Amino acid sequence: MEHLHLLIAGFAEVFKWQDLIALCIGLLIGMAVSIMPGLGLVMGVVLALPFTFSMDLETSIILLTAIYMAGTYAGCFTTILYRIPGEPMDVPLLWDGWGMTQRGEAAKALGWALVAALTGGLLSSAVMVSMAGPLSSLALSFGAPEYFAAVFFGLTTVVALAGKSLPNALISLCIGLLVSTIGIDSTYGAERFTFGSNVLINGVPFVMVLVGMFGFGEILTKIGQGPNLKLSSSSVSTKTSFPTWSELWALRATFARSSVIGTLLGLVPGAGATISSFVSYGVEKQYGRRGSEIGTGIPEGIVAPQIASTASVAGHIVPLLTLGLPGSGATAVILAAFLLHGVQPGPFMLKDPASALTVYTILSSMFVSVIGMCLLGFLWIRLVVRVLTIPQGILVSIIVMFALVGAFADRNSISDVWTVVVFGSIAWTMERVKLPTAPMVLGAILGPIAEDSFTRSMITFHDDWTIFVKSPISATLMSLAIVSLVFPKLRPLLFRKTEARDHRVRDIAVSTSPNS
């Protein structure tokens, strides 16, 4: 009952004018960046981060969460109407969404996507909010060994799911961990890798690492990719037609199955909206009532990936709030916003009445964001889609300006601007040599937490490394970490058929891209 009261109080906070404006702005930004191929919701969250410095904590997190939530939905419009996936997570929508459009059923396809996003978002948010209290209580039983095991599991899972090459993902993670060691050691006070520079003595600002890797680096990559999109937005209708109750009831198993998949995969670090979308599509293809017809333009091929990608957001946000561990690039940025305001998210937030209200305000904002993005998509998507007509050169210039000005605004330091440029160049180089950037970023952010937990464990238990397998919780987490490292080797055998279909879908996406 106490949690219900806090949730109601959280809704009251969300509808205060400053939080409501931030939420609306976040929804618009999230929808705008997610329909532009090459940008994406993570870049939207990163570019907005520097402008949250002067905001209250609740307002800034609500803004970033709204961008994250809306970014999982808006890409369906360009995928269904123009055959252009805005995000990788939208690729599974391509076959069935475009198939329905070719049959003159675009409005119905958009209606299915809207209902799927609404259902997945609300169901997943409700489930995860109900789990916030138990997760927080579980986390309070964690000692230093359990925290290290949890972080270790998160890092290994991100490595396993970050790319096709496990060695490349491990190299990327090690680079991130190396970056996290720069500065003064928090336990012994020793300088590490500072080279006598005052700029490096306090470590590398993780916000600048995020802006450089996810923002500036993506732009450097995009600059060399060629011309603008060519589409005639005025000739395509964005009208939405909702399915009937009987049609919805016929797909009840798809809704239930995909909601469970999206929510559960959201809890897995590294398994973001893209993996949830692909896995849900593959499961529907294999086990759905009309699985053999998936890919020919039926609603199940739209509902399954859309509902899973939206449901994964709550699955990532709640562990961040209750455990303090980000599981994706977007939640890593949201964690950075917490730390910028001097707050470490975790189980102790629910023990303090003031911070508990903050947590439930953010959780309440997820419900409002889901409803808001669906209303926005239904009423004003025609205006949002107009962002596709902005010339790429102008768009890139605007994003570079926001990234650099935002970096300078943090501390009025030109060294922060150079940090963004340096890490943007590192991201561009890693992209050229096929190193994934997500493990590097999460390694830079989670590295200090892992190091602190490991050091405290060794000091407390007199260098007894077996402490990490003596506790049931830490032993379970360490075992899962090993499984996550072995999983990439087994994945081709387990999901051979699904991956073959995914490759075919990606090939179509590439062939329809304006850069091909």
C-alpha positions in Angstrom: 0.0 0.0 0.0 2.9 2.3 0.8 4.3 1.8 -2.7 0.8 2.6 -4.2 0.7 5.9 -2.3 4.2 6.8 -3.5 3.2 6.0 -7.1 0.1 8.2 -6.8 2.3 11.0 -5.3 4.7 10.4 -8.2 2.0 11.0 -10.7 1.2 14.3 -9.0 4.8 15.3 -9.3 4.9 14.4 -13.0 2.0 16.7 -13.8 3.7 19.7 -12.3 4.3 22.1 -15.2 8.1 21.9 -15.3 8.1 18.1 -15.3 5.3 17.9 -17.8 7.0 20.3 -20.2 10.3 18.3 -19.9 8.4 15.1 -20.7 6.7 16.6 -23.8 10.0 17.9 -25.0 11.6 14.5 -24.4 8.9 12.8 -26.4 9.4 15.1 -29.3 13.1 14.7 -29.3 12.9 10.9 -28.9 10.5 10.6 -31.9 12.5 13.0 -34.0 15.9 11.3 -33.6 14.5 7.8 -33.8 13.0 8.3 -37.3 16.3 9.6 -38.7 18.4 6.7 -39.9 21.9 7.0 -38.4 20.9 9.0 -35.4 18.9 6.9 -32.9 17.6 7.3 -29.4 20.9 6.9 -27.6 22.3 10.0 -29.5 19.1 11.9 -28.5 19.6 11.0 -24.9 23.3 11.9 -25.0 22.8 15.3 -26.7 20.1 16.2 -24.2 22.3 15.2 -21.2 24.5 18.4 -21.1 21.4 20.6 -21.0 20.1 18.9 -17.8 22.9 20.4 -15.6 20.7 23.2 -14.4 17.5 21.1 -14.0 16.2 19.4 -11.0 17.0 15.7 -10.7 13.5 14.6 -11.3 13.0 16.9 -14.3 16.2 15.8 -16.0 15.6 12.1 -15.6 12.0 12.5 -16.8 13.3 14.3 -19.9 15.8 11.5 -20.7 13.4 8.7 -19.9 10.8 10.2 -22.2 13.4 10.4 -25.0 14.3 6.7 -24.4 10.7 5.6 -24.4 9.6 7.5 -27.5 12.7 6.4 -29.3 11.4 2.8 -29.3 8.2 3.7 -31.1 8.5 6.5 -33.7 10.7 4.5 -36.0 7.7 2.4 -37.0 6.4 5.3 -39.1 9.2 5.5 -41.5 9.6 1.7 -41.5 5.9 1.1 -42.4 5.3 4.2 -44.6 8.7 4.7 -46.4 10.4 1.3 -46.0 13.2 3.1 -44.0 14.0 1.7 -40.6 15.0 4.6 -38.3 16.7 2.2 -35.8 18.0 -1.3 -36.0 15.2 -2.4 -33.7 12.7 -1.4 -36.4 14.1 -3.8 -39.0 11.9 -6.7 -38.0 8.9 -4.4 -38.7 10.0 -4.0 -42.3 8.6 -7.1 -44.0 5.1 -7.2 -42.5 4.7 -3.4 -42.1 5.8 -2.6 -45.7 3.8 -5.6 -46.9 0.6 -4.2 -45.4 1.4 -0.7 -46.9 1.8 -2.2 -50.3 -1.7 -3.7 -50.0 -3.1 -0.3 -49.1 -3.3 -1.1 -45.3 -0.8 1.4 -44.0 -3.3 3.0 -41.7 -4.1 -0.4 -40.2 -0.4 -1.2 -39.8 0.2 2.0 -37.9 -2.8 1.2 -35.7 -1.3 -2.2 -34.8 2.0 -0.6 -34.0 0.4 2.0 -31.8 -1.6 -0.5 -29.9 1.4 -2.7 -29.5 3.6 0.1 -28.2 0.9 1.2 -25.8 0.3 -2.3 -24.5 3.9 -3.2 -24.2 4.9 0.0 -22.5 2.0 0.0 -19.9 2.2 -3.8 -19.1 6.0 -3.7 -18.7 5.9 -0.6 -16.6 3.3 -2.1 -14.3 5.2 -5.3 -13.9 8.5 -3.6 -13.2 7.0 -1.1 -10.8 5.6 -4.0 -8.8 9.1 -5.5 -8.7 10.8 -2.3 -7.6 10.3 -3.0 -3.9 11.4 -6.6 -3.9 14.4 -5.8 -6.1 15.4 -3.0 -3.7 15.1 -5.3 -0.7 17.2 -7.9 -2.5 19.8 -5.4 -3.3 20.0 -4.3 0.4 21.3 -7.8 1.2 24.2 -7.2 -1.2 27.7 -6.9 0.2 30.8 -5.9 -1.7 31.3 -9.4 -3.2 27.7 -9.5 -4.4 28.0 -6.0 -6.0 31.2 -7.0 -7.8 29.5 -10.2 -9.0 26.5 -8.2 -10.2 28.7 -5.7 -12.1 30.9 -8.5 -13.5 27.8 -10.3 -14.8 26.5 -7.0 -16.4 29.8 -6.4 -18.1 30.2 -9.9 -19.4 26.6 -9.9 -20.7 27.1 -6.6 -22.5 30.3 -8.1 -24.1 28.4 -11.2 -25.1 25.6 -9.3 -26.8 27.5 -6.3 -28.1 28.7 -7.7 -31.5 29.6 -10.6 -33.6 33.1 -10.9 -32.4 33.7 -11.8 -28.7 37.4 -10.9 -28.8 36.6 -7.4 -30.3 34.0 -6.8 -27.6 36.5 -7.8 -24.9 39.1 -5.5 -26.3 36.5 -2.7 -26.3 35.6 -3.5 -22.7 39.3 -3.4 -21.6 39.7 0.0 -23.2 36.8 1.3 -21.2 38.2 -0.2 -18.0 41.6 1.3 -18.7 39.9 4.7 -19.2 38.1 4.3 -15.8 41.5 3.9 -14.0 42.8 7.3 -15.1 43.1 9.7 -12.2 43.6 9.2 -8.4 42.9 5.8 -7.0 40.0 6.2 -4.6 41.4 3.6 -2.1 45.1 4.3 -1.9 45.3 7.8 -3.3 47.9 7.0 -6.0 47.9 8.8 -9.3 47.4 6.5 -12.4 48.0 7.4 -16.0 47.8 11.1 -15.4 51.3 11.9 -17.0 51.6 14.9 -14.7 48.5 16.6 -16.3 46.1 18.5 -14.1 43.4 17.8 -16.6 43.6 14.0 -16.0 44.2 14.1 -12.2 40.5 13.9 -11.4 39.9 11.3 -14.1 38.2 11.5 -17.4 34.7 13.0 -17.1 32.3 10.2 -18.0 29.8 12.6 -19.4 32.3 13.7 -22.0 33.1 10.1 -22.8 29.4 9.5 -23.4 29.0 12.6 -25.6 32.1 11.8 -27.5 31.5 8.1 -28.1 27.7 8.2 -28.7 27.3 11.7 -30.1 30.4 13.2 -31.8 31.7 9.8 -32.9 28.4 8.9 -34.6 28.5 12.1 -36.5 32.1 11.5 -37.7 30.9 8.2 -39.0 27.8 9.7 -40.6 29.7 12.4 -42.4 31.3 9.9 -44.8 28.1 8.0 -45.5 26.8 10.1 -48.4 23.7 11.9 -49.5 20.3 12.8 -48.0 17.2 10.8 -47.8 15.0 11.0 -50.8 11.3 10.6 -50.1 8.0 12.3 -50.9 6.5 12.7 -47.4 3.6 14.7 -48.8 2.3 11.9 -50.9 2.1 9.4 -48.1 -0.8 9.4 -45.6 0.0 9.1 -41.9 -3.6 8.3 -40.9 -3.9 5.6 -38.2 -6.7 3.0 -38.2 -7.2 1.0 -35.0 -7.9 -2.8 -35.0 -11.2 -4.0 -33.8 -11.7 -5.8 -30.5 -12.2 -9.1 -32.2 -8.9 -8.6 -34.1 -7.1 -7.7 -30.9 -8.6 -10.8 -29.1 -7.3 -13.0 -31.9 -3.8 -11.8 -31.3 -3.9 -12.1 -27.5 -1.2 -14.8 -27.4 1.1 -12.7 -29.4 0.6 -9.7 -27.1 1.2 -11.8 -24.0 4.2 -13.7 -25.4 5.9 -10.6 -26.7 5.3 -8.6 -23.5 6.9 -11.3 -21.4 9.9 -11.5 -23.8 10.4 -7.7 -23.9 10.2 -7.3 -20.1 12.5 -10.2 -19.3 15.1 -9.3 -21.9 15.0 -5.7 -20.6 16.3 -7.1 -17.3 19.3 -8.6 -19.1 22.2 -6.1 -19.3 23.1 -5.5 -23.0 19.9 -7.0 -24.4 18.3 -3.7 -25.4 15.3 -2.9 -27.5 17.0 -4.2 -30.7 17.7 -7.7 -29.4 14.2 -7.8 -27.8 12.7 -6.9 -31.1 14.5 -9.5 -33.1 14.0 -12.3 -30.5 10.3 -11.6 -30.2 9.9 -11.6 -34.0 11.8 -14.9 -34.2 9.7 -16.5 -31.5 6.5 -15.4 -33.2 7.8 -16.8 -36.4 8.6 -20.1 -34.8 5.7 -20.6 -32.3 3.0 -18.2 -33.4 -0.4 -19.5 -34.7 0.4 -18.0 -38.1 4.1 -18.2 -37.9 4.5 -19.6 -41.4 2.8 -16.4 -42.7 5.2 -14.0 -40.9 6.9 -11.8 -43.4 4.0 -11.7 -45.8 2.4 -8.6 -44.3 0.3 -9.8 -41.2 -0.2 -7.9 -37.9 1.7 -10.4 -35.8 4.9 -9.3 -37.6 4.3 -5.8 -36.4 3.0 -6.4 -33.0 5.7 -8.9 -31.8 8.8 -6.7 -32.4 7.1 -3.4 -31.5 5.7 -4.6 -28.2 9.0 -6.2 -27.2 11.1 -3.2 -28.0 8.9 -0.8 -26.0 8.5 -3.2 -23.1 12.3 -3.5 -22.7 12.5 0.2 -21.6 10.9 -0.4 -18.2 13.0 -3.6 -17.9 16.1 -1.4 -18.1 15.0 1.6 -16.0 13.9 -0.3 -12.9 17.1 -2.2 -12.3 19.0 1.1 -12.7 16.9 2.8 -10.1 16.9 -0.1 -7.6 20.4 -1.7 -8.2 22.2 1.3 -9.6 23.4 -0.8 -12.6 22.8 0.4 -16.2 22.1 -2.3 -18.8 22.2 -0.3 -22.0 23.7 2.8 -23.6 20.7 4.9 -22.8 20.5 3.8 -19.2 24.2 4.5 -18.9 23.5 8.1 -19.9 20.6 8.3 -17.4 23.0 7.0 -14.7 25.4 9.8 -15.7 22.6 12.3 -15.1 22.0 10.9 -11.6 25.7 11.2 -10.8 25.9 14.7 -12.2 23.3 15.7 -9.6 25.4 13.9 -6.9 23.0 11.0 -6.5 24.0 7.4 -6.8 20.9 5.3 -7.7 20.4 2.1 -5.8 18.4 0.4 -3.0 19.0 3.1 -0.4 16.9 5.5 -2.5 13.8 3.7 -1.5 14.7 3.8 2.2 14.7 7.6 2.3 11.2 9.2 1.9 12.4 12.1 -0.2 14.5 10.0 -2.6 11.7 7.3 -2.7 9.3 9.9 -4.0 11.9 10.8 -6.7 12.1 7.1 -7.7 8.3 6.8 -8.0 8.1 10.1 -9.8 10.4 8.7 -12.5 8.5 5.4 -12.5 5.2 7.3 -12.9 6.7 9.2 -15.8 7.1 5.9 -17.7 3.3 5.5 -17.8 2.7 9.1 -18.8 5.5 8.8 -21.5 3.9 5.7 -23.0 0.5 7.4 -23.3 2.0 10.7 -24.4 4.1 9.1 -27.2 1.0 7.3 -28.5 -1.1 10.4 -28.5 1.7 12.3 -30.2 2.1 9.6 -32.8 -1.6 9.6 -33.4 -2.2 13.3 -33.6 1.1 15.0 -34.8 3.3 12.4 -36.4 3.0 14.2 -39.8 4.8 17.2 -38.3 7.5 15.0 -36.6 8.1 13.1 -39.9 9.0 16.4 -41.5 12.4 16.1 -39.8 13.3 13.7 -42.6 13.3 16.6 -45.1 16.1 18.5 -43.2 19.3 18.3 -45.3 21.9 16.1 -43.8 24.6 18.7 -43.8 22.4 21.1 -41.7 21.4 18.3 -39.4 25.0 17.2 -38.8 26.1 20.8 -38.1 23.3 21.3 -35.5 24.2 18.0 -33.7 27.9 18.9 -33.6 27.1 22.3 -32.2 24.8 20.8 -29.5 27.5 18.3 -28.6 30.4 20.8 -28.3 28.4 23.6 -26.7 26.8 21.1 -24.2 30.3 19.8 -23.3 31.6 23.4 -22.7 28.5 24.3 -20.6 29.2 21.7 -18.0 32.3 23.3 -16.4 33.1 26.1 -18.8 36.3 24.2 -19.6 37.7 23.9 -23.1 39.4 20.7 -22.0 36.0 19.1 -21.8 35.4 20.0 -25.5 38.7 18.4 -26.5 37.8 15.3 -24.5 34.6 15.0 -26.6 36.6 15.4 -29.8 39.2 12.8 -28.6 36.7 10.2 -27.6 34.6 11.0 -30.8 37.8 10.2 -32.8 38.3 7.0 -30.8 34.7 6.0 -31.5 35.2 6.6 -35.2 38.4 4.6 -35.2 36.7 1.7 -33.3 33.9 1.8 -35.9 36.5 1.5 -38.7 38.2 -1.5 -37.1 34.9 -3.2 -36.1 35.2 -2.7 -32.3 31.8 -2.2 -30.7 31.6 1.0 -28.6 29.0 0.0 -26.0 31.3 -2.3 -24.0 33.9 0.5 -23.9 31.4 3.1 -22.6 29.9 0.7 -20.0 33.4 -0.3 -18.9 34.4 3.3 -18.4 31.2 3.9 -16.2 31.0 0.6 -14.3 34.8 0.2 -13.9 35.1 2.4 -10.8 32.1 0.5 -9.2 33.7 -2.8 -10.0 37.1 -1.8 -8.7 35.7 -0.3 -5.5 33.7 -3.5 -4.8 36.6 -5.8 -5.6 39.0 -3.8 -3.5 36.7 -3.7 -0.5 36.1 -7.4 -0.8 39.8 -8.2 -0.8 40.5 -5.9 2.1 37.5 -7.2 4.1 38.1 -10.9 3.4 41.9 -10.8 3.5 42.6 -11.4 -0.2 40.4 -14.5 -0.2 39.1 -14.6 -3.8 36.8 -17.5 -3.1 34.5 -15.1 -1.4 33.0 -14.5 -4.8 31.7 -18.1 -5.0 30.9 -18.7 -1.4 27.7 -16.5 -1.2 24.7 -18.0 -3.0 23.9 -14.7 -4.7 27.5 -13.9 -5.9 28.0 -17.6 -6.9 24.9 -17.5 -9.0 25.8 -14.2 -10.6 29.4 -15.4 -11.4 28.0 -18.6 -12.9 25.6 -16.5 -15.1 28.6 -14.4 -16.1 30.5 -17.5 -17.3 27.3 -18.7 -19.2 27.1 -15.3 -20.9 30.6 -15.6 -22.1 30.0 -19.1 -23.5 26.6 -18.2 -25.0 28.1 -16.5 -28.1 29.7 -19.8 -29.1 26.4 -21.6 -28.7 24.2 -18.9 -30.3 24.8 -19.9 -33.9 23.7 -23.5 -33.1 20.7 -22.5 -31.2 19.4 -19.7 -33.4 20.6 -20.6 -36.8 17.2 -20.3 -38.5 16.4 -17.0 -36.7 19.8 -15.4 -37.6 19.3 -16.5 -41.3 16.0 -14.6 -41.4 17.5 -11.6 -39.6 20.3 -11.4 -42.2 17.7 -11.5 -44.9 15.8 -8.7 -43.2 19.0 -6.7 -42.8 19.8 -7.2 -46.4 16.4 -5.7 -47.4 17.0 -2.8 -45.0 20.3 -2.1 -46.6 18.9 -2.4 -50.1 16.2 0.2 -49.2 18.6 2.5 -47.5 19.2 5.8 -49.3 23.0 5.3 -48.9 23.0 2.0 -50.7 
